[in-house]
Amino acid sequence: MSDIVEKVKEERTLLEKITSYIPGYHGYKEKELRRESDKMIRESVVRMLKEAKTPLNEAVREVSDSGNVSSFKYANRALAVLDRVTSKIEHADYGYSGFFDAVKVKEDKLDKLIEFDLSLLDAAKTIKDSSYKVSSQADMSKSFDEFRKKLLELESTLYNRESIIFEVSK
């Protein structure tokens, strides 16, 4: 987690480095860096999930060409869940309040949110990797259904993120 925060710190401009010495500005900037880290992680998760769609679309074409209506139904369900989960992550709240907002967020709580989002990276990688295996299975219906179940697990995990955001805003 700290690697991402450090990467964001390294990419600061000269003006940002100078203003980091202004009293009171440092704490604000640290929160801003954590917010950027959270955003970068979630963008990576979204990118992986979008990449998972390419092999799935190819598998859907195979199913469509074969005329296997049952598998096509499972494929469409899996794609719908993938789109829904991707959208939820892409448009998720930051779990951060601005410097002048009434609610202030503690850095340790932001770090907890970033750690959670890092776990989403692992889940997204697993989903992306398994998307390439869908078409190689003999039973495409079962393969698409198993893939959909992995996505539903990730979606369930996202609800935990919402509770962390609630905790962060306390």
C-alpha positions in Angstrom: 0.0 0.0 0.0 2.7 2.4 0.9 4.4 1.7 -2.5 1.5 3.3 -4.3 1.5 6.3 -1.9 5.2 6.7 -2.4 4.9 6.5 -6.2 2.3 9.3 -6.1 4.6 11.4 -3.9 7.5 10.9 -6.3 5.4 12.3 -9.2 4.7 15.6 -7.4 5.6 18.8 -9.2 8.2 21.3 -7.8 5.4 23.6 -6.7 3.7 20.8 -4.8 7.1 20.0 -3.1 7.5 23.6 -2.1 4.0 24.1 -0.8 4.3 20.9 1.2 6.4 23.0 3.7 3.5 25.4 4.3 2.0 24.8 7.8 -1.3 22.9 7.6 -0.8 22.1 4.0 1.1 18.9 4.6 -1.8 17.0 6.2 -4.1 18.1 3.5 -1.7 17.0 0.8 -1.1 13.6 2.5 -4.9 13.0 2.3 -4.9 14.1 -1.3 -2.1 11.6 -2.1 -4.0 8.8 -0.4 -7.1 9.8 -2.4 -5.1 9.7 -5.6 -3.7 6.3 -4.6 -7.2 5.0 -4.0 -8.3 6.3 -7.4 -5.2 4.8 -9.2 -5.9 1.4 -7.6 -9.6 1.4 -8.6 -8.7 2.5 -12.2 -6.3 -0.5 -12.4 -9.1 -2.8 -11.2 -11.5 -1.4 -13.8 -8.9 -1.8 -16.5 -8.4 -5.4 -15.7 -12.1 -6.1 -15.6 -12.5 -4.4 -19.0 -9.6 -6.5 -20.4 -11.5 -9.6 -19.2 -14.3 -8.7 -21.5 -12.3 -9.3 -24.7 -11.9 -13.1 -24.2 -15.4 -13.4 -23.0 -16.8 -11.7 -26.1 -14.8 -14.1 -28.2 -16.2 -17.0 -26.2 -19.7 -15.6 -26.8 -19.1 -15.5 -30.5 -18.0 -19.2 -30.4 -21.2 -20.0 -28.5 -23.3 -18.0 -30.9 -21.7 -19.6 -33.9 -22.3 -23.1 -32.5 -26.0 -22.3 -31.9 -25.8 -23.5 -28.3 -28.7 -21.5 -26.9 -28.2 -22.7 -23.3 -24.6 -21.6 -23.2 -25.5 -18.3 -24.8 -27.9 -17.6 -22.0 -25.2 -18.2 -19.4 -22.7 -16.1 -21.4 -25.1 -13.1 -21.5 -25.6 -13.4 -17.7 -21.9 -13.4 -17.1 -21.3 -10.4 -19.3 -24.1 -8.5 -17.6 -22.6 -9.1 -14.2 -19.1 -8.2 -15.4 -20.5 -4.9 -16.8 -22.4 -4.2 -13.5 -19.4 -4.9 -11.3 -17.0 -2.9 -13.5 -19.4 0.1 -13.4 -19.7 -0.1 -9.6 -16.0 0.0 -9.1 -15.5 2.7 -11.7 -18.1 5.0 -10.0 -17.4 4.0 -6.4 -17.0 6.7 -3.8 -13.5 7.8 -2.8 -14.1 7.6 0.9 -12.4 10.9 1.3 -13.6 14.4 2.3 -11.9 17.5 1.1 -9.9 19.9 3.2 -12.8 22.3 3.9 -15.5 19.6 4.2 -17.3 19.3 7.6 -16.3 15.7 7.9 -12.6 15.0 8.2 -11.1 11.7 7.4 -8.1 10.2 9.3 -5.1 8.9 7.3 -5.2 5.5 9.0 -8.8 5.0 7.9 -7.9 6.0 4.3 -5.0 3.5 4.4 -7.6 0.8 5.4 -9.6 1.7 2.3 -6.5 1.6 0.1 -5.6 -1.8 1.5 -9.1 -3.0 0.7 -8.9 -1.7 -2.8 -5.6 -3.5 -3.2 -7.4 -6.7 -2.4 -9.8 -5.9 -5.3 -6.7 -5.8 -7.5 -6.0 -9.4 -6.7 -9.6 -10.4 -7.3 -9.7 -8.5 -10.6 -6.5 -10.3 -11.7 -8.1 -13.7 -10.9 -11.2 -12.8 -12.9 -9.1 -11.5 -15.8 -7.0 -14.7 -15.9 -10.1 -16.9 -15.6 -11.8 -15.1 -18.5 -9.2 -16.6 -20.8 -10.1 -20.1 -19.7 -13.8 -19.8 -20.2 -13.8 -20.9 -23.9 -11.3 -23.7 -23.3 -13.8 -25.6 -21.1 -15.8 -28.5 -22.6 -19.0 -27.4 -21.0 -19.4 -23.7 -21.9 -22.6 -23.2 -19.9 -20.9 -24.4 -16.7 -17.8 -22.4 -17.5 -19.7 -19.1 -18.0 -21.8 -19.9 -14.8 -18.6 -20.4 -12.7 -17.2 -17.2 -14.1 -20.4 -15.4 -13.2 -20.2 -16.7 -9.6 -16.6 -15.3 -9.3 -18.0 -12.0 -10.3 -20.8 -12.2 -7.8 -18.3 -12.9 -5.1 -16.4 -9.8 -6.1 -19.6 -7.8 -6.1 -20.4 -9.1 -2.6 -16.9 -7.9 -1.5 -17.8 -4.4 -2.9 -20.5 -4.2 -0.3 -17.8 -4.5 2.4 -16.1 -1.5 0.8 -19.2 0.5 1.4 -19.1 -0.3 5.1 -15.4 0.7 5.2 -16.3 4.0 3.6 -19.0 4.5 6.2 -16.4 3.8 8.9 -13.9 6.2 7.2 -16.4 9.0 7.3 -17.1 8.6 11.1 
